[in-house]
Amino acid sequence: MLVNQFLILAAVLFCIGVYGVIARKNAVLVLMSIELILNSVNINLLAFSMRNGSLDGHTFALYIIAIAAAEVGVGLAMVLLMYRNRRSIDLDELSEMKG
Amino acid sequence: MFAEATEVALKSGWFLEHAWVIPVIPALSFFLIIFFGKRMPKKGSEFGVASMLGALVFAGGAAYQWIQRVNGAPEGAFVSPVVKTWTWWQNSGISFGIGQHVDGLTVAILLVVAFISTLVQIYSLEYLRGDRRYTHFFASLTLFSAGMLNMVVAENMIQLILGWEIMGLCSFLLIGHWWEEGANSRAALKAFFTTRTGDIGLLTGTAILFFSANEWTTKTLGVSGFSIRGLSSWALSGDPGHAAITMGAVALFIAAIGKSGQFPLHTWLPDAMAGPTPVSSLLHSSTMVVAGVFLVARLYPVFFKGMDILGGSANFIVVIGGITIVIAALLAFVQTDIKKVLAYSTVSQLGYMMMGLGAGAWLPAVFHIFTHAFFKACLFLGAGSISHSSSHHSFEMKKDMGGLRKFMPITFGTWIISTLALCGVFPFSGFFSKDEIIDNVGHNGYNVFMIVGLAGAFLTAAYMTRATYLTFFGQPRGASAGEHHEEESHNAHATHDDHADHGHDTHDAHDDHASHGPRESGWLITVPLIILATLALGSGFLNAAPFGEKWENFKKWVEPSAEVVSPTGIAYVVGGVGEARVASDTPTDSTVVPAEVATDSEPVAIEDRAVSDSEGEAHSETLMATTASGEDSHSTEAVHHESPCGTETPEQGVCMAPQIHHAPFKWSKAAMSMLIVLAGFLISLFMCIQLYEKKNKKFVGLTERNKALGFGYKLLVNKYYLDVLYEKIIVRSIAHPIAGAVYSFNQKVLDGVVNGTGTTAKRIAGWVYRNIDQRVVDGAVNGTGSAAHGAGSALRPVQSGKVNQYGALLFGAAAIGALVLVIVNT
C-alpha cells in the first residue's frame, strides 16, 4: 500500500483549504474551506490507519466527521445571523473586531 | 462441483451482469442537472427524462434476460441471483462492498420504479411548467429514483441503507418543494423525522444481524455478514440464536413501519401530500413507501425465522399490517381532500402488503407492490390532472370539484379503471394481487386476518366510491364551476399545493387560470395516464392464478425456489472481484458437501438427498443410490416435493428462501370477495346520493345527532389523536422534563456554586486590595502599563479585524510551529 498518494492528496486538499480560508471573502466559502482542511486530515488518518491495519484512524476520522458537522452547524448559524443583521456575508466588511 | 454445473446451464447476459448501471445513470444525471441544468434549453428536465428512459431500457433488458435465465433453468431448480461486488471499505478483517444482487424480486421492482419514474417525469414537464425551482425539482426527483434503484439492486445492507437514506433526504426536499408555505416545510420536517425514528431500527437491526451472522457467513459462504445472500441463507441455516434473529427482525421491521407508513408511524404520509402531485405519485406508488415492504421481502428469511411466520397464530408483522389496513381505510372516509383519500388508501394497501408478508404470502405481496404501483400512480396523476386543469390547484372534493366526468373524459376513464383495480374487481390488476393476499392469508391459518382483509376490501370500495362520486358526479362546485377562490380558502387549506400563488409567479402561462372553466389536460398529462390505466387493467394477467399454472408467470419468474443448494451455488458471481472471489474459491467449510455429492451435477438430486437425510435411517445408502442413478432421483422427485427450507435445518448446503405454499385458487372465494366489494360500492353509492345529491334529512348531520357516530367521526377527524399523542405528549414529556431539569440544575446548583464562589472571591479580593494591591502592585502596574501601551500601539496593525488575516496568522504560526517541531525532532 502506497501511503504517498494519500498524503499528497491530503496535502493538496489542505493547501486548497488554507488558500480558501485566507483568500475568500464569502463566509460560506470560508466554512467550506475549513471542511476541506478537516477532510484532508481525515485522509491522512485513514491512510496511516490502513497502513498500520488498525481501526484507530477510522474511529478518529468518524469523530472528526461528527464534530465537523456540529462545527458547520454553528458556523452556518453565525453566517445566518450575520446576514440578518448586515444583509451581507462579506467578511471584509466585518471588522468590528478591529483593536 | 455440481453448483458450477448448474451455473453453466443458467443463462446470464450483459444487462443482468451490469444491472448496477441502472442506479448509476440517474445518479450521474442528478449531478448534470445540478451543475448544468439551469443553462440547458429545457432547464435540466431533459437530463432527468433521458436518464429515466435509459434506466428503463436497462431495467427492461435485465428483466428480459432474467426471464431467459429462469426459463432456461430446470423446473423447480433454484435460479441463483447474479451478484457483483466491489470492496467499498475494509479494515481489520471487516469489510463491506458495493455492487448488485439481481434476482426476480430485484428485476420486478427495478422495472416498476424505472417505468413509473419515467412517466412521472414526463408528467412533471407539464405540471410544473414555469415553477420557480423547476431545475431543482427535476434534480431531486432524479436522485429520488436513483436512491430507490440503488436500494433495490443493493448487494448488502450498507448499500441498502445508502439508498434508503438518499430517499429520506429527497422526500424531505420534494415534500417541502414549496417551502415558502409554512405548512409545507412543517410537513417535510414531519416526514423526515418520522421516518428517521424508524431508521434507528434499520441501523440497529443491521448491526445486530451483522454481529450475529458475520462469523457464519464468512466461514460458510466467504461473504460478509452485511450481504443480502449471506443474511438470507444464515437465517435459514439453523445457526442463528432465537434472541438475535428475533431482535434483528423486529428492529428492521420498525424501520419498515416508519418508511412504509404502517401504524403507528403512518402519520407523516398524508401530510406528505403538501408536495407537488407528481411527487406524491412517485412517493406513493413505487419509491419511498414501497421501500419498507421491499426490505421485508428482500430479507424475507430473516423475518420468516425471526417473527416465526407460519409458526404461530399471529406475529408482529401481520398484526401491524392488519391494523393499518382498517384504520387507514376508515380515515379515508372523513377526508375532503382528494389526495388525502388516496394517501390513506396507500397506507391501507401497504397494510395489505405487510399483512401478506407477515402471513407467508410472499409472492402475492410482491405482486401487489407491482400492480399497486401502476394504479396508484394513475390515481394520483389523475388527481393532479384535475387540479391542474379544472379546479385551480385545489384538491378539495366537496368545495371545488364535482361533475367533472363531462369535462375530463380521459382523466375520468383512467380514474375509473384504476379505482376498479384498487378495489380488486375482476379482471383488473388489483384483483389478482389483493385477492391472492387475502386468500393465502386465510390458507396459512390466519383466519382473523383474512376477515380483516375482506373488511378492508369492503372499506376500500366504499371510500373510493365516495371520492369518485364527489369528484366526477353531481354538479360542478366552487373552482370547477368557475368561481375563483379568494384568500380565505387558501389560508384555510394552506397544506395543499395551491402553488398558483407562488410557484408560477414568474411565469405568465397560467395567467388565464381565473377565466377558463374545467377542461381536459394536455397530452403530456393524459398520455402517462392512459399508459398507467392500461397497465392497471392489464398487469394482473402476469400472474392470473384463476386461469391455471400457465398464467402464473410472475410466480415463476420472481419467486425464489426453496431448494437446498451448495454454498457456492447461491450466487452467480460476475467477475469475481473482492470478497466475492473468496466465495467461489473456498467452497465450504463447516457444512461440507460430501465428496460423492460433489460428483453429481443435478440440483434435483441435492433436494432428494437432503430430504432422505431427514427421513433418518440408512441415509448414506440412499445417498449413494440417488447419486448413482439418475432414474432414482427422478422417481423420488415427485414424492419429495417438500423442501426442508424454513421448517428445519438444512443438513447439507444452504437455503435462500423458505418453503411457502400457495393457496389453490377457488372461484367461490373470489366470488365472495367480489360480492363484498360490490356491497361496498352499492352502500357507499346509496349513501353518497342521499347525502350529497338529495340532502336527505335522515342522513345529513347524523354525526351530530347520534352520539356514538359523533364520537367515531370526531376520532377519525382527529386521526385517532395520534398527532396529538406524538407532538403534545411524547415530545413534551421527553423534551420538557429535560429542559426543566436542566433549568433547575442551572438555577440551583450552578448558580449556587457561582454565587458562592463570587462572595468568597469578593471577600478575598477586599483583603488583597487593601493589603497587597494598593501598596505593592500599583507601582509595578503603572510601569507595566506604560510598557503595554507602547507594545499595544506597535502591535495594533495586526489586529485588523479582518477574519482572513487572522486565519492567515493562525496558519502561519502553525506552519512555523510545525517547522520547529520537525527541526527539533531531526
Chai-1 contact restraints between the chains, C-beta under 6 A:
chainA,res_idxA,chainB,res_idxB,connection_type,confidence,min_distance_angstrom,max_distance_angstrom,comment,restraint_id
A,V18,B,F811,contact,1.0,0.0,6.0,A-B,restraint_1
A,V21,B,G807,contact,1.0,0.0,6.0,A-B,restraint_2
A,I22,B,N804,contact,1.0,0.0,6.0,A-B,restraint_3
A,I22,B,G807,contact,1.0,0.0,6.0,A-B,restraint_4
A,I22,B,A808,contact,1.0,0.0,6.0,A-B,restraint_5
A,L55,B,N91,contact,1.0,0.0,6.0,A-B,restraint_6
A,L55,B,S92,contact,1.0,0.0,6.0,A-B,restraint_7
A,L91,B,V803,contact,1.0,0.0,6.0,A-B,restraint_8
A,S95,B,G801,contact,1.0,0.0,6.0,A-B,restraint_9
A,S95,B,K802,contact,1.0,0.0,6.0,A-B,restraint_10
A,M97,B,G801,contact,1.0,0.0,6.0,A-B,restraint_11
A,K98,B,G801,contact,1.0,0.0,6.0,A-B,restraint_12
A,G99,B,Q799,contact,1.0,0.0,6.0,A-B,restraint_13
